[in-house]
Amino acid sequence: MATNLSINMELLDTALEVGGFKTKRETVDQALREFIQRRRSAEILDLFGKVEYDDDYDYKATRLRGQ
């Protein structure tokens, strides 16, 4: 799929240099991967305090059953 984007070349060149990538495509692909990972991590952090745990759950017993 051909895409025509207007990208800030100064940012792209800096990312290329800092990342040590060989191509602009590698640079953009990695930047997108890191963006997605960071956003998904933020979503997980938002769950802190919202997940209810069963006080009677024994994780050690569950671990021992797997052996």
N, C-alpha and C positions, 0 to 999 in steps of 0.2 A: 504494500500500500504506500504509494508516494504521498508524502506530506510536505507541505510548504509552511514552515514556521519562521517567525521573526524572532531570532534568539539574540540576546545581548552577547555580542562576540567577545567583549572584554571579560565578562563573567566566564564564558565558555573557555577562553584561552587560559584564564587563571586556574580554572578547575582542571583543565588538561595538564597544566604544569604541576599543580599541587598533587594531583592524583597519580601522575606518572604514566598516564595512558598514552597509547600510540595513536589513537584516532579520536575524532570528535564523537563518533557514534559510541565508542566504548565509554567515553566520559559521560555522555547523556544517559546511557543505559544504567551505569552505576549510580548516577545521581538520582534517577528515578527509583532504583531499588532501595537506596538509602532513605529516600523520602517516604516510600511505602512502609518500610520497616519502622521508621521513627513514628509515623502516624499510628501504626498498629500497636506499637509499644505504648503510646499515649492512651489508646483505648483500653488497654489492659490495666494501666495505672488508674484509670477512672473507676475500675471495678473495686478498688480497695475500699473496704468498709461496707460494700454492698452484697458481698457473698456471705450467706449464713452457713455456719458449720454445725454439724451434729456433735454435741459434746460427748456422746457415747462412742463415737467412731474411734477405733483403735488401729491406727496406721501401722503400728509395729506388728500386730497380729496378721494384717494383710500382707505385709512384706515377707513374713515367715512362711506363709502359705505358698508363696511362689517358689520356694526353694525345693 
